[in-house]
Amino acid sequence: MKYLIVGLGNPGYEYDGTRHNVGFRVVDALAKDANVSFEDKRYGFVANMRVKNCQLVLLKPTTYMNLSGNAVRYWMEKENIAPENLLIVVDDLSLPTGTLRLKGKGSDAGHNGLKHIAQILGSQAYARLKFGIGNDFPRGAQADFVLGKFNAEDEAIIEKQLPTACEIVKSFCLAGITITMNQYNKK
């Protein structure tokens, strides 16, 4: 079985470590654990790894967040990956920092990356792993917040949760979404 695991974020040094790039950090952690490297390819940085009998194509789109759907569609078609084998790892303002939630489908909840993916795929029925980044910002300052960096306390929480996020991705591929949601969404 082949899976496309997409970590959403923005390319470029100026976005490293920002809240919006937590999806990149998860796929980076997966690649590091598997001792594989990303290559600069069309629409993104791509790495391939295996988890038992599953082949995972890891993608960090270089299309910038608001055009993420272009990279997702291209790599799904190029690698012949079914929609049910797509997992998007995304930052989520509605969850406390470090909270992880796996969903089989859902709305974009105002997230421009998810909005563009749904628009390009013509469906909201794709799995997403939401990584909470909190929402401690004044009204009207959402963009500055998501493009800002974590404070030291929140950074420690994110680092602690990265291994669990990687476990969830692997379980999604090996055990399926229902079993994985039942196991990890309770925590």
MARVEXDO-25939 format. One line per 3 residues: number of its first residue (from 1); for each residue x, z, y of N, C-alpha, C, O. Coordinates in pm, 1 decimal, m for minus. Atoms other than C-alpha are relative to their C-alpha. Example, Ala and Ser with C-alpha at 12.3 -4.5 7.8 and 13.67 -1.06 7.14 Angstrom:
// residues 2
1> 89.0:0.0:m119.0:1230.0:780.0:m450.0:90.0:0.0:120.0:193.6:66.5:118.1 ~ m82.0:m6.0:m119.0:1367.0:714.0:m106.0:m77.0:73.0:109.0:m26.1:89.9:219.8
// end
This chain:
// residues 187
1> 83.9:0.0:m119.3:0.0:0.0:0.0:87.8:0.0:124.9:192.6:64.4:129.9 ~ m73.6:10.6:m124.6:115.4:m84.5:349.4:m84.0:57.3:114.0:m204.3:32.5:122.6 ~ 66.8:m65.7:m111.5:29.7:115.2:662.2:72.5:m31.1:130.0:194.7:m46.1:132.8
4> m57.2:13.3:m134.1:81.6:61.5:1034.1:m23.5:131.6:71.7:m137.6:171.6:94.5 ~ 5.2:m127.9:m70.3:161.8:388.2:1211.4:50.8:m25.9:141.2:168.7:m54.4:161.9 ~ m32.0:33.1:m139.0:154.4:339.6:1587.9:4.2:126.5:84.1:m95.6:197.4:96.5
7> m11.4:m109.5:m95.6:285.6:603.0:1824.8:m16.6:m58.1:139.5:60.8:m144.4:180.8 ~ 22.2:53.4:m134.8:146.3:538.5:2171.4:91.8:69.1:101.1:123.2:187.5:89.5 ~ m85.6:m49.1:m106.9:364.9:578.6:2477.9:36.8:m114.5:91.8:m12.3:m226.5:77.4
10> m51.8:100.8:m92.6:539.3:393.0:2755.3:149.5:m15.5:m23.3:220.3:84.0:m38.6 ~ m143.4:20.9:18.0:881.6:231.6:2711.2:76.5:31.8:128.4:20.6:29.2:238.1 ~ m84.4:m21.5:m117.4:1168.5:314.1:2941.2:43.7:144.4:13.7:m29.5:238.0:m18.3
13> m61.7:m131.8:m14.7:1395.3:604.6:3018.0:m84.9:93.7:85.8:m92.8:213.3:57.6 ~ 75.7:m85.5:m92.1:1171.6:730.5:3300.2:m121.2:66.3:m66.1:m176.1:162.3:m12.0 ~ 115.1:m58.1:70.1:893.1:804.2:3047.2:39.8:90.1:m116.4:m46.1:154.0:m177.1
16> m45.6:m86.8:109.0:1108.3:987.1:2789.9:m42.0:144.2:28.4:m24.0:195.6:138.8 ~ 35.9:m140.8:m12.8:974.6:1335.2:2729.5:m128.0:27.7:74.9:m162.5:144.0:95.7 ~ 125.8:m23.9:m69.8:647.7:1282.2:2916.1:m110.8:30.6:m100.4:m100.9:m3.7:m218.2
19> 113.6:m34.4:85.7:319.0:1411.5:2778.4:m62.1:m124.6:m62.1:m101.6:m122.8:m178.7 ~ 62.0:123.9:47.3:186.2:1055.6:2745.7:77.9:m61.8:m115.5:23.3:m144.9:m188.0 ~ m85.5:60.3:102.8:474.6:971.4:2508.6:10.7:84.1:m126.9:101.8:62.9:m207.0
22> m8.5:m84.7:118.9:403.8:1233.9:2243.5:m19.1:m83.5:m127.2:33.3:m47.0:m232.4 ~ 14.6:89.2:115.4:296.6:950.7:2008.6:133.7:m60.2:m41.7:164.2:m69.2:m160.7 ~ m135.1:49.9:28.6:645.1:799.4:2036.9:81.0:106.7:m73.4:153.5:76.6:m168.3
25> m79.8:m108.0:58.9:792.8:1138.9:1949.4:m34.2:21.4:m147.1:53.8:52.3:m227.5 ~ 39.2:m18.6:139.4:592.3:1162.6:1627.4:62.4:m108.7:m87.5:119.3:m77.9:m192.2 ~ m59.4:105.5:83.6:704.3:821.5:1497.8:152.8:7.8:2.3:217.7:m29.1:m95.6
28> m144.9:m24.1:m1.8:1059.6:900.5:1611.2:37.8:105.4:m104.0:138.1:90.8:m173.8 ~ m27.1:m106.6:96.8:1044.5:1218.2:1400.1:m13.9:m52.5:m143.1:65.9:m17.1:m229.9 ~ 15.6:61.4:132.5:915.0:1020.9:1099.7:122.7:m83.9:m35.3:175.9:m74.0:m145.8
31> m116.1:86.6:23.4:1197.8:768.5:1135.4:125.7:82.8:m24.8:205.4:51.2:m113.1 ~ m118.5:m85.0:15.9:1458.9:1041.9:1172.8:0.1:64.6:m138.2:102.9:66.6:m205.8 ~ 10.3:m63.0:132.4:1333.2:1222.8:860.0:31.3:m98.2:m112.5:90.0:m60.7:m214.0
34> m21.9:102.7:102.4:1346.7:895.6:664.0:136.2:m67.8:14.6:173.4:m152.2:m67.0 ~ m131.9:58.3:m26.5:1689.1:807.0:810.0:m8.5:m152.0:18.6:73.1:m227.1:m34.9 ~ 13.5:141.4:m33.8:1566.8:470.1:939.3:7.1:m14.6:152.1:m19.5:79.9:226.4
37> m15.6:26.7:m143.0:1625.5:309.4:1278.6:m101.7:m102.3:46.6:m146.6:m187.7:m29.9 ~ 90.2:96.6:m62.1:1398.5:121.1:1513.9:78.4:m122.1:45.0:192.8:m111.7:89.2 ~ m54.5:124.8:m52.1:1467.7:m241.9:1598.9:m92.3:m51.5:109.2:m214.3:m38.2:100.1
40> 76.8:58.7:m109.4:1357.0:m410.4:1919.9:m55.1:m133.7:m47.5:20.2:m229.1:m67.3 ~ 64.8:121.4:48.3:1105.5:m672.3:1805.9:m111.8:m37.4:95.0:m126.5:22.6:201.5 ~ 108.1:45.8:m86.9:807.2:m854.3:1949.7:m102.5:110.9:21.5:m151.7:170.5:m74.4
43> 99.7:m99.1:m41.6:573.9:m617.7:2136.2:34.5:144.3:m33.7:m48.7:232.8:m13.7 ~ m29.0:m140.2:26.8:758.6:m306.4:2024.8:127.0:24.3:m77.6:194.7:m67.6:m123.8 ~ m109.4:m46.4:85.0:1024.0:m108.4:1850.0:m60.3:30.5:m135.8:m160.4:101.5:m145.3
46> 57.3:m6.4:134.3:967.7:m125.3:1473.8:102.8:56.3:m97.8:221.2:23.0:m92.1 ~ m81.5:m52.0:110.0:1104.0:68.8:1176.4:m85.8:m1.3:m126.1:m208.0:11.5:m118.9 ~ 70.2:m1.4:127.9:1011.7:53.5:808.6:51.8:114.8:m84.6:172.1:139.6:m91.8
49> m37.1:m110.2:88.1:1007.4:348.3:571.9:m95.9:4.9:m117.9:m201.1:m59.1:m116.7 ~ 85.5:m17.8:117.4:863.1:446.6:236.3:m31.2:147.4:m18.4:51.7:234.9:6.5 ~ 42.3:m132.4:43.4:666.5:750.9:129.9:m62.8:m22.0:m136.8:m175.4:m70.5:m147.4
52> 40.1:26.6:138.7:637.2:738.3:m250.0:m32.9:m148.5:m14.7:54.5:m232.8:5.6 ~ 34.4:141.3:23.0:443.9:414.6:m323.1:m52.6:m70.1:125.2:m102.2:m182.4:116.8 ~ 53.9:56.5:m124.7:347.6:352.2:40.9:111.8:m51.3:90.4:214.9:13.7:107.6
55> m91.4:53.9:m99.5:527.9:129.9:287.6:m60.6:26.1:137.1:m175.4:m10.5:162.4 ~ 46.3:m30.8:m134.9:496.9:249.4:647.6:76.5:m85.5:99.5:199.6:m85.3:101.2 ~ m56.6:73.2:m111.9:557.2:18.5:941.0:m24.1:87.8:122.2:m138.5:107.5:163.1
58> 9.2:m84.9:m118.4:630.9:243.8:1239.8:15.3:m87.0:123.5:105.0:m171.0:131.1 ~ m0.3:83.3:m120.4:557.7:94.6:1580.4:m8.0:85.5:124.7:m92.9:173.8:136.8 ~ 7.5:m55.4:m134.6:634.0:206.7:1933.7:m18.6:m120.8:93.1:78.1:m190.1:124.7
61> 24.6:119.2:m82.6:466.9:m58.4:2153.0:81.3:1.2:129.0:102.2:105.7:190.6 ~ m70.6:15.1:m128.0:663.9:m191.1:2449.1:m90.0:m69.1:102.4:m42.6:m119.2:204.4 ~ 97.4:66.5:m86.9:348.7:m328.6:2610.5:m49.5:91.1:111.2:m132.0:49.8:192.6
64> 51.6:m106.4:m85.2:296.3:m9.2:2811.5:m138.0:40.1:m51.1:m209.3:m39.0:m112.8 ~ 119.2:m63.0:56.1:4.1:217.8:2731.7:m125.8:m84.8:14.2:m200.0:m102.6:m82.4 ~ 126.8:66.7:m28.1:m272.7:14.0:2893.6:m18.0:m133.2:m71.6:m127.5:m189.3:m69.8
67> 10.1:125.3:75.0:m195.3:m296.3:2683.9:41.0:19.6:m146.9:83.7:m75.3:m212.7 ~ m42.8:m33.4:136.5:m124.5:m122.3:2350.4:m68.6:m85.3:m106.4:m10.2:m111.8:m211.4 ~ 74.3:79.2:97.9:m389.2:m329.5:2171.8:69.6:m129.9:m37.2:56.5:m176.7:m150.3
70> m71.3:124.8:29.2:m174.2:m643.4:2199.2:103.3:21.0:m110.8:114.5:m60.3:m202.5 ~ m101.7:m30.2:101.4:105.3:m483.2:1996.3:m65.2:35.5:m132.9:m19.2:m8.0:m238.5 ~ 68.5:m41.3:123.1:m134.8:m327.8:1745.2:m53.6:m122.4:m74.4:m32.2:m136.7:m194.8
73> 56.0:119.3:64.3:m313.7:m657.0:1678.2:110.3:m88.4:m58.8:99.2:m134.8:m172.2 ~ m109.3:85.7:46.8:11.9:m854.0:1649.8:58.4:53.7:m130.2:74.4:m21.9:m226.1 ~ m65.6:m55.6:118.1:168.0:m615.5:1396.4:m95.3:15.4:m117.4:m53.1:6.6:m232.7
76> 97.4:m1.7:110.9:m152.5:m575.6:1195.5:m6.1:m137.5:m65.5:m7.4:m148.4:m188.1 ~ 6.4:136.6:53.2:m168.7:m954.7:1158.8:131.3:m38.4:m66.9:131.1:m94.0:m176.7 ~ m131.3:37.8:54.6:205.7:m1001.6:1102.5:25.6:65.8:m135.3:77.5:2.0:m226.9
79> m25.8:m75.4:122.9:220.8:m733.1:831.8:m119.5:m0.3:m96.7:m114.4:60.1:m203.9 ~ 121.0:9.1:84.1:m127.5:m811.9:691.3:m52.0:139.6:m37.2:m68.4:171.9:m154.8 ~ 43.7:m138.0:19.2:m248.1:m453.8:736.5:m148.9:11.0:31.1:m195.5:m31.2:137.0
82> 144.7:m17.8:m13.8:m614.4:m367.7:687.3:m29.7:108.1:104.7:49.5:200.8:121.5 ~ 34.7:m100.3:m102.0:m792.0:m170.3:964.3:m1.6:143.6:m53.3:32.4:237.1:19.2 ~ 3.3:m136.3:54.9:m836.4:127.0:729.1:139.3:56.2:m26.3:153.4:174.8:m56.1
85> m138.2:m44.7:17.4:m455.0:143.4:696.0:75.1:8.2:133.1:198.1:8.8:136.8 ~ m55.6:m15.5:m134.6:m399.9:173.4:1070.8:m18.6:144.3:44.9:m127.4:200.3:32.0 ~ 8.1:m133.9:m57.3:m319.9:512.0:1225.8:69.1:m1.8:135.9:186.0:m38.4:147.3
88> m52.3:m7.8:m136.6:m272.5:558.0:1600.2:29.7:146.4:30.9:m57.4:231.8:14.6 ~ m37.4:m136.0:m40.3:m84.2:870.0:1715.5:m1.2:3.0:151.9:70.0:m73.4:217.1 ~ 30.6:6.0:m141.4:m198.6:956.8:2065.3:m5.6:139.6:61.9:m42.5:236.5:m4.5
91> 13.9:m124.8:m74.9:m181.0:1230.4:2329.6:m147.3:23.7:31.8:m223.5:m71.7:47.7 ~ 140.1:m31.9:m27.7:m509.0:1412.9:2398.4:m9.9:115.7:98.0:38.0:225.9:71.1 ~ 18.2:m100.7:m104.6:m600.0:1602.9:2715.1:m103.3:105.9:m37.1:m98.9:217.0:15.6
94> 108.5:m93.4:29.5:m904.3:1769.4:2558.9:39.5:105.7:m102.4:m38.2:197.3:m129.3 ~ m47.4:m97.3:98.3:m698.4:1961.0:2300.9:110.0:86.8:59.7:193.2:38.2:136.2 ~ m108.9:m86.5:m46.4:m479.1:2263.5:2371.9:136.3:m53.6:m45.9:145.3:m120.3:m149.0
97> m134.5:48.0:30.7:m105.5:2190.4:2369.9:37.5:32.1:m144.8:31.2:147.1:m188.4 ~ m45.8:m16.1:137.5:16.9:2134.6:2014.7:m107.9:m9.2:m105.7:m76.3:m16.6:m224.4 ~ 108.6:11.6:97.7:m326.6:2113.9:1850.7:m3.8:m141.7:m54.7:5.7:m238.6:20.6
100> 2.8:130.1:66.7:m347.3:1830.9:1597.3:m137.6:m22.7:m61.8:m190.2:65.4:m129.9 ~ 129.6:35.6:56.6:m673.3:1654.7:1502.2:4.5:m143.8:m49.4:38.9:m235.8:24.7 ~ 9.4:133.6:58.1:m713.8:1360.3:1267.8:m145.2:m42.5:1.0:m232.4:34.2:m40.0
103> 135.8:54.4:m6.0:m1022.4:1142.0:1321.0:m0.3:m138.6:m62.3:96.8:m213.3:m50.0 ~ 12.9:130.7:63.1:m1144.4:838.9:1129.2:m46.3:m108.6:94.5:m22.7:m227.1:71.1 ~ 46.8:92.5:m103.4:m1303.2:678.7:1433.5:m43.0:84.8:118.5:m35.0:207.6:113.6
106> 47.0:m76.5:m114.6:m1438.4:775.7:1771.9:14.9:m78.0:128.3:61.8:m191.8:129.8 ~ m9.7:64.9:m130.6:m1454.9:697.0:2138.4:143.2:8.4:50.7:226.9:78.3:m6.3 ~ m134.0:m5.0:m59.1:m1151.1:638.1:2356.0:18.6:123.8:86.6:130.9:156.1:125.2
109> m4.1:m123.1:m80.9:m1238.2:954.9:2554.6:77.7:m19.5:130.5:143.9:72.3:179.1 ~ m67.3:27.7:m126.3:m1102.5:786.8:2867.1:147.3:m33.1:m12.5:214.6:m52.6:88.7 ~ m142.2:31.0:20.7:m761.5:715.9:2712.0:18.5:m151.4:5.0:m39.0:m223.8:m76.3
112> m14.6:144.8:m21.0:m649.1:372.2:2832.3:63.9:m72.7:m117.3:30.6:m188.3:m143.4 ~ m61.7:62.3:117.4:m432.7:302.1:2526.8:m104.1:m23.3:m108.4:m112.4:m132.9:m163.9 ~ 105.6:13.9:101.0:m722.5:367.8:2286.5:m107.0:m99.4:44.3:m161.2:m174.1:m37.1
115> 100.2:92.1:m54.0:m958.9:176.3:2513.3:42.4:m144.9:m23.4:m38.7:m227.8:m64.6 ~ m48.6:136.5:17.0:m740.9:m135.1:2499.3:6.0:m38.6:m147.9:m24.8:m152.3:m183.4 ~ m3.8:28.8:143.5:m691.9:m109.6:2122.3:m140.0:m33.9:m49.6:m157.8:m132.5:m121.2
118> 138.2:26.2:42.1:m1069.4:m89.6:2067.6:m48.8:m134.5:53.7:m117.5:m208.8:m16.5 ~ 39.6:127.1:m61.7:m1122.4:m381.5:2305.7:59.5:m117.6:m76.3:m10.8:m214.6:m104.7 ~ m68.8:109.4:68.5:m866.1:m601.1:2127.6:m45.5:m12.0:m145.4:m64.3:m123.0:m195.2
121> 41.9:3.3:140.5:m971.5:m502.5:1772.9:m150.5:m22.0:m15.2:m198.2:m56.9:m123.2 ~ 145.3:15.3:5.8:m1342.2:m518.9:1861.4:m67.3:112.0:m77.0:m178.1:95.2:m128.1 ~ 54.9:m111.5:76.8:m1397.1:m180.0:1699.2:67.9:130.4:40.0:184.3:132.5:80.0
124> m57.3:m134.0:m18.1:m1348.1:193.3:1745.3:27.4:64.5:m135.5:70.3:179.7:m141.8 ~ m12.6:m53.5:135.8:m1332.6:238.0:1365.9:142.6:m13.8:m50.9:170.6:m94.8:m139.3 ~ m137.1:m8.9:49.1:m964.2:312.0:1321.6:42.2:145.8:13.1:m4.9:218.0:101.0
127> m42.9:m140.2:1.2:m789.9:639.5:1245.1:92.0:29.2:117.4:169.9:m55.0:162.0 ~ m90.3:m44.6:m105.8:m620.2:836.0:1516.1:36.5:145.4:m22.9:m47.6:227.8:m58.9 ~ m49.0:m137.0:3.4:m408.3:1147.7:1511.4:18.9:41.5:144.9:106.5:m9.2:215.0
130> m4.2:m47.2:m138.2:m469.0:1329.6:1838.0:92.6:120.6:8.9:79.9:216.1:m67.7 ~ m98.9:m106.1:m20.2:m185.0:1550.5:1960.8:m30.8:61.2:136.9:m11.3:m2.6:240.3 ~ 39.8:m65.5:m124.6:m303.5:1800.9:2221.2:115.2:20.9:96.1:223.1:66.6:58.4
133> m101.2:m20.0:m104.0:m113.4:1806.4:2548.6:m50.8:96.0:108.2:15.9:117.5:209.4 ~ 56.1:m91.4:m98.5:m340.4:2051.7:2732.6:m57.8:m75.1:118.7:m52.6:m197.9:125.1 ~ 58.9:63.1:m118.7:m512.2:1989.5:3063.9:9.6:91.3:121.7:m86.3:107.1:197.3
136> m22.6:m93.2:m109.0:m364.4:2232.5:3311.4:44.3:m74.6:126.2:160.8:m69.9:166.0 ~ m31.7:74.2:m121.4:m384.9:2014.9:3620.4:m119.6:6.5:94.7:m233.7:18.6:50.1 ~ 109.7:m2.1:m96.5:m588.3:2015.5:3941.9:m79.0:m131.0:m3.0:m28.0:m235.4:m43.8
139> 87.6:116.7:m4.5:m877.0:1775.7:3986.3:69.5:m116.3:72.5:126.8:m99.7:180.2 ~ m59.5:119.1:m60.6:m755.3:1422.7:4056.8:147.9:m20.2:m31.7:207.6:m118.8:11.5 ~ m143.6:9.4:27.1:m404.8:1485.4:3923.1:29.4:m33.8:m145.7:138.3:m5.5:m195.6
142> m17.2:30.9:142.7:m455.3:1360.5:3566.8:118.0:m92.8:m25.5:197.2:m67.9:m116.3 ~ m108.9:96.6:22.2:m215.5:1064.5:3597.6:136.2:67.0:15.6:226.1:44.2:m65.4 ~ m126.9:m70.5:m19.2:63.5:1283.6:3735.1:27.4:94.9:m116.1:141.9:111.3:m158.3
145> m15.7:m94.2:111.1:0.6:1535.0:3456.5:48.4:m70.8:m126.2:147.2:m29.1:m186.6 ~ m37.5:66.8:125.8:17.6:1290.6:3164.1:136.9:m67.4:10.7:206.7:m82.0:m89.7 ~ m131.1:62.6:m18.1:323.9:1119.9:3313.0:109.0:101.9:34.6:224.3:65.6:58.0
148> m96.1:m107.3:m23.6:490.3:1457.6:3374.0:58.7:49.4:m131.3:13.2:13.1:m239.7 ~ m67.4:m54.2:118.6:717.2:1643.8:3136.7:m55.7:138.9:m32.3:m109.6:208.3:54.0 ~ 43.5:m131.6:43.3:632.9:1952.1:2934.4:88.4:107.8:60.6:208.6:87.7:77.9
151> m83.7:m113.6:m39.3:744.7:2289.6:3067.0:65.4:55.2:m127.2:32.2:11.8:m237.5 ~ m78.7:m49.3:113.6:979.5:2487.4:2840.6:m88.5:60.7:m108.6:m63.4:40.0:m227.3 ~ 89.0:m64.2:96.9:700.5:2685.6:2673.8:m77.3:m104.6:m80.0:m85.2:m95.6:m202.5
154> 75.7:105.2:68.2:490.6:2377.1:2594.1:91.7:m89.1:m84.3:52.8:m134.9:m191.7 ~ m96.9:80.3:75.9:800.1:2183.6:2482.5:30.4:66.8:m134.5:41.4:m1.0:m236.6 ~ m25.4:m73.8:124.3:869.3:2456.4:2224.1:m117.3:m15.9:m97.0:m96.5:m28.7:m217.6
157> 119.8:18.7:83.9:510.8:2422.6:2094.6:m0.3:m140.4:m60.4:m27.0:m157.1:m179.4 ~ m2.0:138.7:47.3:542.3:2043.1:2068.9:104.1:m15.7:m110.2:74.8:m72.7:m215.3 ~ m107.3:10.2:99.4:874.5:2067.1:1882.3:m41.3:65.0:m131.7:m12.4:13.1:m239.5
160> 43.4:m72.0:120.1:722.0:2318.4:1640.6:m105.7:m80.0:m77.3:m112.7:m70.3:m199.9 ~ 109.7:73.6:64.0:425.0:2086.4:1569.2:40.7:m139.3:m51.0:m32.6:m199.3:m129.6 ~ m41.4:133.8:45.0:620.9:1762.1:1515.9:7.9:m12.3:m152.7:m39.5:m112.2:m206.8
163> m2.6:12.3:146.1:689.7:1835.4:1145.0:m140.2:m4.1:m61.9:m163.3:m76.5:m158.7 ~ 138.8:1.9:51.3:318.5:1906.3:1087.2:m64.5:m135.3:27.2:m136.0:m188.0:m58.1 ~ 53.5:133.2:m31.1:224.9:1581.7:1262.7:52.5:m101.9:m100.7:m21.8:m189.3:m145.3
166> m58.5:91.0:100.2:463.2:1399.7:1026.1:m64.9:20.6:m136.6:m90.8:m76.4:m207.8 ~ 69.7:m29.4:126.1:302.1:1574.6:726.2:m137.4:m65.8:m2.0:m178.3:m122.5:m103.3 ~ 134.3:58.4:m8.8:m41.0:1458.2:845.6:7.1:m151.0:m20.3:m74.6:m207.7:m92.9
169> m14.9:145.5:15.3:77.7:1096.6:873.1:25.3:m34.4:m146.6:m37.3:m125.3:m201.1 ~ m31.4:28.1:140.9:224.5:1105.6:523.0:m120.9:25.3:m89.4:m148.0:m52.9:m180.6 ~ 119.3:m31.6:78.9:m87.7:1270.0:379.8:m108.3:m105.9:19.3:m177.5:m142.2:m75.9
172> 95.4:108.0:m28.2:m306.2:1006.8:549.5:28.2:m119.1:m92.0:m64.3:m179.2:m146.7 ~ m38.2:114.2:83.1:m112.3:740.0:358.0:m15.0:29.9:m149.3:m58.5:m56.3:m225.6 ~ m2.3:m33.3:142.6:m89.9:922.6:25.1:m134.4:48.7:m53.7:m173.4:12.5:m164.8
175> 122.6:m63.7:49.2:m417.8:1116.4:m0.3:m127.2:m55.7:62.8:m236.9:m33.6:11.4 ~ 117.3:54.3:m68.4:m648.1:934.0:242.1:m45.1:88.3:114.5:m1.7:202.6:128.7 ~ 38.6:m68.9:m123.0:m819.9:1035.2:560.9:m87.6:121.7:m25.2:m70.5:223.6:41.7
178> 93.6:m110.9:20.8:m1093.9:1260.7:421.2:72.7:125.2:m47.8:53.5:233.6:7.2 ~ m75.4:m114.5:52.3:m862.7:1485.3:219.2:92.7:55.7:108.8:105.1:177.3:123.9 ~ m93.5:m43.5:m104.0:m612.3:1495.9:506.6:m73.2:73.9:111.6:m26.2:177.5:158.7
181> 77.5:m68.3:m104.2:m877.7:1585.7:764.9:m42.2:138.2:m49.3:m29.8:236.4:23.9 ~ 44.0:m128.0:54.6:m1013.3:1860.4:538.5:114.4:100.2:m7.7:94.4:219.7:14.2 ~ m114.0:m90.1:13.5:m666.3:2002.7:486.6:55.8:45.4:135.2:86.0:163.3:153.7
184> m73.1:m31.5:m122.4:m523.7:1985.2:839.3:m87.1:30.1:122.0:m41.5:100.5:212.1 ~ 80.7:m23.3:m119.3:m813.2:1988.8:1087.0:m50.5:144.2:9.4:m98.1:186.3:114.9 ~ 43.2:m140.6:m0.9:m896.9:2348.9:988.5:98.8:87.9:73.0:61.0:188.0:133.8
187> m106.0:m87.0:m52.3:m565.6:2486.4:1108.0:m9.8:19.1:149.3:72.3:89.6:208.0
// end
